[in-house]
């Protein structure tokens, strides 16, 4: 025999369930927000640590092989010019196995090139390299099993950022130690809007600006 509850008790039961569901949702949201905040704090710390390490490396180079570095940097960088820096940075951010992008900044500092044009050429080259990586990720990598396996190696590290932050994942990769070229491959493979990717990549300019002057400070402090 079915028991019919009074209307007031039914309403109370429903309200209790809704309250519990609401509390559970709030707990999950709070945990998600806390995880996101911790992740961003960790990235900020890694970025600052990276800059400090680069400055220390520049100081070390200045103390040990300053004259040799100046000689070869002037010989190479003055020969290739700003177009060479642009092309080198393009290769660096489209082919992860190429020379690290910060090396070009060090060479330009040692060669005492005009800072404005160094930052402009390196930023343009980096963004162009990122766009090429995006295109490779979107149109070429999915066609080959090797390419898919390469993306899968970074999926656990990069995909959570894309799912959690979307457009801002690209911004984070442009500014922090998150590999920008691999983020470009991954966002291309996941078919993020190219406009979103391109706009997020503009923060690469800020990255070049900050890293250049941080390393230049290390060079000048000697």
C-alpha positions, 0 to 999 in steps of 0.5 A: 500500500502506497503512503501519500505524504502531506504536501508540506512534507513533499515540498520539504523533501524536494527542497532538501534534495535541491539544497544538497545538489546545490551544495555539491555543485558549489563544492565541485565549483570551488574545487575546480576554481582552486585547482585552476588558481593553483595551476596558474600560480604554478605557471607564474612561478615557473615563468619567473624561475625561467626568466631568472635562469636565463638571466643567470645564463647570460651573466655566466656567458658574460663572465666566461666567453663574453668576447668570443660571444660578441665576436661570433654574434656580430659576425653571424647576426650582422650578416643575417640581419633582422630578416635572419632573426625573423626566419630563425624564430619562424623555424624555432617555433614551427620546428620544436627540434630547432634552436631555442628562440631565446638563443636568438635574443642572446645573439642579438644582445651580444651583437648590440642590435637595435632592441626595437627591431630585434623585438619586432622581427623575433615577434613576427617570426615567432607568430608566423612559426606558430601559425605554421605549426597550427596549420600543420596540426590542423591539416597534416598531423591528423593524416599520419599515425606518427603525427597523431602519436606525437600529439598524444605524447603531449595530450595529457599536458596540453589538452587540459589547458585547452579544455579549461581555458580555451583561448587563454591556453594559447595566451599562457603558452605564448607567455609561459614555459608551456611549449608554444609550438606544441600548443599550436600543433594541439590547438590545430589538431583540436580545430580551435578557431584560427582567429582565436589562436592568432589573437592569443599568439599576439601575446608572444610580443609581450613575451619577447619584450620581457625576456629580451630586456631581462636578459639584456639587464643580465648582460649590462650588469657585468 
